[in-house]
Amino acid sequence: MKRILIVMLLTLFICTGFIGLRFGSALFQEEDSASILLSIMELELSYSDYAKVSGHRYVSKSTDSSRFIKDFMSEIGWTYRDQAGSGLIFKKEERSVVVETRLFSRHYILWDVPKDS
């Protein structure tokens, strides 16, 4: 019984250490870090390019993330126009929206799609 308890505690310690090393200070930069981490787990365990965090917020891997955002916006009828800093500008008919992006860690990008899109 003690051996099982020690193995479980050691496994928990290793998992906690891995999460701490992988995300570091990014864990405390957002107020809903728990939901972001759950979305990242969903992203890693699926074949999807992005995962929904909440509302109009999504997370994707930082490798070629602008392609994922462009594909997502294209699916809902928006056309990519330009990039302004960390924002991607899309146009539909006469309206324009900016999808804001920011690093969550060096491996993941958070992006917010405007509510009126």
matplotlib code that plots the C-alpha trace (Angstrom):
import matplotlib.pyplot as plt

x = [0.0, 2.8, 4.5, 1.4, 1.1, 4.7, 4.4, 1.2, 2.9, 6.0, 3.9, 2.0, 5.2, 6.7, 3.5, 3.5, 7.1, 6.6, 3.7, 5.8, 8.7, 6.6, 4.5, 6.6, 5.4, 2.7, 0.6, 0.0, -0.4, -4.0, -6.9, -8.4, -5.2, -6.9, -9.3, -6.4, -4.5, -7.5, -7.8, -4.1, -4.6, -7.5, -5.4, -2.5, -4.7, -6.6, -5.8, -7.2, -5.2, -6.8, -9.0, -11.7, -10.9, -14.0, -16.4, -14.5, -11.0, -9.0, -5.5, -3.2, 0.4, 2.7, 4.1, 2.4, -0.5, -1.5, -2.4, -4.8, -6.4, -6.7, -8.3, -10.7, -11.8, -12.2, -14.5, -16.9, -16.7, -13.9, -11.1, -7.6, -6.3, -3.3, -1.3, -0.9, 1.5, 0.1, -3.4, -4.7, -7.1, -10.0, -12.7, -16.3, -18.3, -17.6, -16.8, -13.3, -12.3, -9.0, -8.2, -5.8, -3.1, -0.6, 1.9, 0.7, 4.0, 6.7, 4.6, 1.1, -0.8, -4.0, -6.3, -9.5, -12.1, -14.3, -17.9, -19.5, -17.8]
y = [0.0, 2.4, 1.6, 2.5, 5.8, 6.7, 5.9, 8.1, 11.0, 10.7, 10.7, 13.8, 15.5, 14.8, 16.0, 19.2, 19.8, 19.2, 21.7, 24.2, 23.8, 23.9, 27.0, 28.7, 32.3, 32.0, 30.2, 33.4, 36.0, 35.3, 35.1, 32.0, 29.9, 26.7, 26.9, 27.7, 24.7, 22.5, 23.8, 23.2, 19.6, 19.3, 20.7, 18.3, 15.3, 16.1, 16.6, 20.1, 23.3, 25.3, 24.9, 27.1, 28.5, 30.4, 32.8, 34.2, 33.2, 30.4, 28.9, 27.4, 26.3, 29.1, 27.4, 29.0, 30.2, 33.0, 30.3, 28.7, 32.0, 32.9, 29.5, 29.9, 33.4, 32.2, 29.5, 32.1, 34.3, 36.8, 37.6, 38.3, 41.8, 42.8, 42.5, 45.4, 44.5, 41.5, 42.0, 40.4, 42.5, 40.8, 42.2, 41.1, 43.4, 46.9, 45.8, 45.2, 43.4, 42.8, 39.5, 40.2, 37.7, 37.2, 34.6, 32.5, 30.7, 30.2, 27.2, 28.6, 31.7, 33.1, 34.9, 36.8, 37.0, 40.1, 39.4, 40.9, 38.6]
z = [0.0, 0.8, -2.4, -4.4, -2.5, -3.1, -6.9, -7.1, -5.3, -7.4, -10.6, -9.4, -8.6, -12.0, -13.8, -11.8, -12.6, -16.3, -16.4, -14.5, -16.8, -20.0, -19.1, -16.4, -15.7, -18.4, -15.8, -13.9, -16.7, -17.5, -15.1, -16.6, -16.9, -15.8, -18.8, -21.1, -19.9, -20.4, -24.0, -24.6, -23.4, -25.8, -28.6, -27.9, -27.7, -30.9, -34.6, -34.5, -35.3, -32.6, -29.5, -28.1, -24.6, -23.8, -25.6, -28.5, -27.3, -28.9, -28.5, -31.2, -31.4, -32.1, -35.2, -38.2, -36.0, -38.4, -41.0, -38.4, -37.7, -41.4, -42.1, -39.1, -40.2, -43.8, -42.7, -41.2, -44.3, -43.6, -46.0, -44.7, -45.6, -43.6, -40.3, -38.0, -35.2, -33.4, -34.9, -38.1, -40.1, -41.9, -44.1, -45.0, -47.3, -46.0, -42.4, -41.0, -37.8, -36.0, -34.5, -31.6, -30.9, -28.0, -26.8, -23.9, -23.8, -26.4, -27.6, -27.8, -29.1, -27.6, -30.1, -29.6, -32.3, -32.1, -30.9, -33.9, -36.4]

ax = plt.figure().add_subplot(projection="3d")
ax.plot(x, y, z, "-o")
ax.set_aspect("equal")
plt.show()
